[in-house]
Amino acid sequence: MTTRKTVWCALTVLAAAVLSGSVLSGCSDASKATPVSQTFSFGGRTLDVRAHDTPTDLVATDRKDIKVTLWFDVHGTNPHSSQTLEGNTLDLNAGCSGWADCSARFRVEVPREVKVLRDGRTTDLRGLPE
């Protein structure tokens, strides 16, 4: 048998969950975040960029190295980000977990002569103007 107190508690929990979701949703905005850049030396001919579903702009430039810029805005807890280059794979990761809302965007600048793959698939990056 459901008591009045049980129903009230259930409604209170539901209202708190809805309110928490609406407070967190749409709060973070990567375009307003302060960019952080990192460069990597690279002598290879092919680069495979793996961004794990994070929006990533791939740009051919006159650079000799690879430059990764991250815009990352987090409201809440447990943010994580990493940029690593192992061999010809550039692994980009940014996100958050728990009670958090985060927004991230990467920009990867590569030398024009480097063939770029996105998650192992060919892109049209080679020779494109900035």
C-alpha positions as CSV (number, residue, x, y, z in Angstrom):
1,M,0.0,0.0,0.0
2,T,1.4,3.4,-1.0
3,T,1.4,6.0,1.7
4,R,1.1,9.7,1.3
5,K,4.6,10.1,2.6
6,T,6.0,7.7,0.0
7,V,4.3,9.5,-2.8
8,W,5.5,12.9,-1.5
9,C,9.1,11.6,-1.3
10,A,9.0,10.1,-4.8
11,L,7.6,13.4,-6.2
12,T,10.3,15.4,-4.4
13,V,13.1,13.2,-5.8
14,L,11.6,13.5,-9.3
15,A,11.3,17.3,-9.0
16,A,15.0,17.5,-7.8
17,A,16.2,15.4,-10.7
18,V,14.3,17.4,-13.3
19,L,15.5,20.7,-11.7
20,S,19.1,19.4,-11.6
21,G,19.0,18.4,-15.3
22,S,17.6,21.8,-16.4
23,V,20.2,23.7,-14.4
24,L,23.0,21.7,-16.0
25,S,21.7,21.5,-19.5
26,G,23.0,24.1,-21.9
27,C,25.2,25.8,-19.3
28,S,28.6,25.1,-20.8
29,D,29.8,26.7,-24.0
30,A,33.2,25.8,-25.5
31,S,33.2,29.0,-27.6
32,K,33.4,31.0,-24.5
33,A,36.3,29.0,-22.9
34,T,39.9,30.1,-22.8
35,P,41.9,28.2,-25.4
36,V,44.8,26.0,-24.3
37,S,47.4,24.9,-26.9
38,Q,50.0,22.2,-27.1
39,T,52.5,21.4,-29.9
40,F,53.9,18.1,-30.9
41,S,57.0,17.4,-33.1
42,F,56.0,15.2,-36.0
43,G,58.1,13.8,-38.9
44,G,55.5,11.3,-40.3
45,R,53.7,11.4,-43.6
46,T,50.2,10.3,-42.2
47,L,48.4,11.4,-39.0
48,D,45.4,9.6,-37.6
49,V,43.3,12.0,-35.4
50,R,41.0,10.3,-32.9
51,A,38.8,12.7,-31.2
52,H,36.2,10.4,-29.6
53,D,33.1,12.4,-30.9
54,T,34.5,15.7,-29.7
55,P,34.0,18.4,-32.5
56,T,37.4,18.8,-34.1
57,D,38.6,21.2,-36.8
58,L,41.4,19.8,-38.9
59,V,43.4,22.6,-40.6
60,A,46.3,22.4,-43.1
61,T,49.0,25.0,-42.3
62,D,52.5,25.9,-43.1
63,R,53.6,24.6,-39.7
64,K,56.4,22.0,-39.3
65,D,54.8,20.6,-36.1
66,I,51.3,19.8,-35.0
67,K,49.4,22.3,-32.8
68,V,46.4,21.2,-30.8
69,T,44.1,23.8,-29.3
70,L,41.4,22.9,-26.9
71,W,38.4,25.0,-25.8
72,F,36.9,23.3,-22.8
73,D,34.1,24.6,-20.6
74,V,32.9,22.6,-17.6
75,H,30.1,23.2,-15.1
76,G,30.2,20.6,-12.5
77,T,32.8,18.0,-11.4
78,N,35.1,15.3,-12.8
79,P,36.4,17.0,-16.0
80,H,39.1,15.2,-17.9
81,S,41.2,16.1,-21.0
82,S,44.2,14.7,-22.7
83,Q,46.1,15.1,-26.0
84,T,48.7,12.5,-26.8
85,L,50.7,11.6,-29.9
86,E,51.9,8.0,-30.1
87,G,53.5,7.1,-33.5
88,N,51.1,8.5,-36.1
89,T,48.0,8.6,-33.9
90,L,46.9,11.8,-32.2
91,D,44.5,10.9,-29.4
92,L,42.3,13.8,-28.3
93,N,39.9,13.4,-25.3
94,A,37.8,15.9,-23.3
95,G,34.7,15.3,-21.3
96,C,33.2,15.1,-17.8
97,S,31.3,12.6,-15.7
98,G,28.9,12.7,-12.8
99,W,26.8,15.8,-12.1
100,A,28.4,17.9,-14.8
101,D,27.8,19.6,-18.1
102,C,30.8,20.2,-20.4
103,S,31.5,21.4,-23.8
104,A,34.7,20.9,-25.7
105,R,36.1,21.7,-29.2
106,F,39.6,20.9,-30.6
107,R,41.5,22.6,-33.5
108,V,44.4,20.6,-35.0
109,E,46.8,22.4,-37.2
110,V,49.0,20.1,-39.3
111,P,51.7,20.6,-42.0
112,R,50.2,20.7,-45.5
113,E,52.2,17.8,-46.7
114,V,50.8,15.4,-44.1
115,K,47.9,13.1,-45.0
116,V,45.3,13.3,-42.3
117,L,42.9,10.5,-41.3
118,R,40.0,11.0,-39.0
119,D,39.4,7.9,-36.9
120,G,41.2,5.8,-39.5
121,R,39.2,7.2,-42.5
122,T,40.6,9.5,-45.2
123,T,39.7,13.2,-45.0
124,D,40.0,16.0,-47.6
125,L,42.4,17.9,-45.5
126,R,45.5,17.6,-47.7
127,G,46.3,21.0,-49.3
128,L,43.2,22.8,-48.1
129,P,43.7,26.5,-47.5
130,E,43.3,27.8,-43.9
